[in-house]
Amino acid sequence: MIDTPDYVRRPLRSAISNEDYLRLYGGCVRTFEDVSELKSLDVNAAYYVKKFIERHYDIYRMAKGWFRSLTLPKSGDYFFKGRLANGAEIETRSGTLSIYRGFEVFFDSASGRCCELMFLGRWWEVVVADVVSDWHMANVGSHGKDDIWHDVIFNEQGGNAVKNEIDLVVNDRQRLLLIECKSGEITSADIFKIDSVRRTYGGNNSKALLISYLPVASSLLEKCKDLGIYCFAPEDMAARTWHVKSLPQWLDTIVQMHEL
């Protein structure tokens, strides 16, 4: 907030809810999940998936390809068992997941969301949501526990072709942060999507953030800069294993930037 008599920027004295922010710009949410309601078992499973991918990437690629060759819904209770090209067994019951070869266990989790987390890319969204939630609570305290939504789907605005979903919405008490999380390679379409979501649903005061697990091509980073989109990504493949730890410091820098 800017105090017009002396043009000094000061924090807002009162909180504005996510719903009120969106309503100010003519937006309305159809569905969302509150990050504070994420189960610890699922959050731990998301970090476990991350470690599995980094330790056994070839097995992960085989398992993901095998899973996607099946005719299955995008979510729900999965029941299957099969064998990968390297002889490893893969099986699930009600979403839990085990990948093993003989007595060698590569992955084993009781989370009912494991298939969704690993094979549909949701693991990165949950990891980022957990880090952002800790950062947000450290800044605003326990009263901010309901300020972060994930899997947000907006109501479509009369014939608008804008893709109407975003991974995370964060209320930093002065604006909305609209965050898209990408575990795979980022394309121009991903950049244009979050830019459209920000302009359509977030208003001029919101900020669009693209949080990537993988390095991003310099040409795409330049495109983000041109559109005013903040991109967080590792410098190289080796850095992807630890770069999320620096996300809180990066967020501190982003929220302190002011565009008039």
VENURQUI-V521428 format. One line per field, one symbol per residue. ss: DSSP state (@ for helix, = for strand, . for the rest). Layout:
ss->???
//
This chain:
ss->.==....==........@@@@@@@....======@@@..@@@@@@@@@@@@@@@@.@@@@@@@@@@@@..........=====.....=====...=====..======....@@@@@@..@@@@@@@@@@@@@@@@@@@.@@@...=======..........=======....=======.....@@@@@@@@@@@@@@@....======.....@@@@@@@@@@.====.....@@@@.@@@@@@@@@@@@@@....
//
